[in-house]
Amino acid sequence: QVQLVESGGGLVQAGGSLRLSCAASGSIFSIADMGWYRQAPGKQRELVAGITPGGSTNYVDAVKGRFTVSRDNAKNTVYLQMNNLKAEDTAVYYCNLAYGRSTRYRYWGQGTQVTVSS
């Protein structure tokens, strides 16, 4: 069983920065794909950024150039550095761990609120 614990959310003014962290329990972190998702009120959950075990990253267009995802396999932790935050970045941010090829296993954190005031 994998547990994911997010931290680092909060209230920030537009143009500010936040750094989210997600710590994973268990021994599979280093072989798992990690992702940050967000869900704003009335909207579907969307993938914001992902990082593979080897460090390859991908981002949704809306955050390219502003957000950076990284991971520390020694600490079983994935990060999301968010710069130049905008009001439209306001959402609950969720950490996701996924592994397995024939069967895909997914785990979610509890979410952390990010609120950007304009």
N, C-alpha and C positions, 0 to 999 in steps of 0.2 A: 504494500500500500504506500502510495506517495502522498505526502502533504505539501502544499505550497502556501507560503505565508508572505503576503505582500506588505510593503510599508512604503512610506514616503509621500503619500498623497497629502492634499491640503488645499488651502485657499491662497491664490497668488494673483497679483495684478497682471493684466495683459502686458506682454513683453518680458515677463519674468521667467524664472526657470524652476524646475523641480526635478528630482531624481527619484525614480521608483526602484525599489529592490524587491526581489522575489527569491526567498530561500526555500530550497527543496530538501525534503527528507529522503532517505533511501540511497540506493547505490547506482541508480540508472541515469542520473543527471547527465553524466559526461557523454552518454550515447543518445540522448534525447534531443529532439527539436524543441526549442523553446519559443514561445510567442507571447506578445502583449496584445490584448484585445481591449476594446472599449465599447461601452454602451451608454448612449445618451438617452434621456427620457423620450419615450415614444419612438425610438429608433431601434433598428436591429443591431446586434453585436457585430462589430467589424474587426478584422485583423489590422492592427496598427503597424507592428513590426515583428519580424521573426529572425531567428538565428539558428543555424544548424550546429551540430556538434563540432564541425570543423571551423566554424566562425563565419560562414557565408551569411549575409544579411539581406533582408528585403523589407521594403516599406510601402505603405499606402502613399499615393501621390500627395495627399494633403499634408503629410508630415515630413516629406523628403527635404533635407537640408536643415531641419530644425530638431528632429529627434535622432538619437543614436542608441541602438541596442547593443549590449555587450554581455559577455558571460565570463565567470570565473569558475572553472570546473573544480578547482581546489577547494572552493568555498561553497560549491553547489548553489550558486547564486547567479541570477540574471538581472540585468539592470536596464532601465530605460531613462536616458538623460533627455529631458525635454526643455528646449530653449525657445525663446521668442514665443511664448505661449499666447494663444488667441482664445477669445471667448468660445469659439466653436470647438475647442479642445475639451471643454467641460464634459465630463462623463465619469462613469465608474470604470476603472481600469482593472482588467483581470489578467493574471498570469496563467499561461497554459503550458503543460508539458505533454509531448506526444512521442510515442516510440512504438516500434514494431512495424513489420513490413506486411506480412500476410494478414495479420490482425492488428488494427491500429488502436492503441490504448491512449486515452486522453484523461488528463487530470486538470482540475481548475482550482485556482485560489479563491478566496472569499471576496476579493475585490477591494479596491481602495478608491475613495472619491477624490477626484481632481476638479476643483472649481476655479475658473479663471474669470476675474471680474474685469469689466471693460471700463 
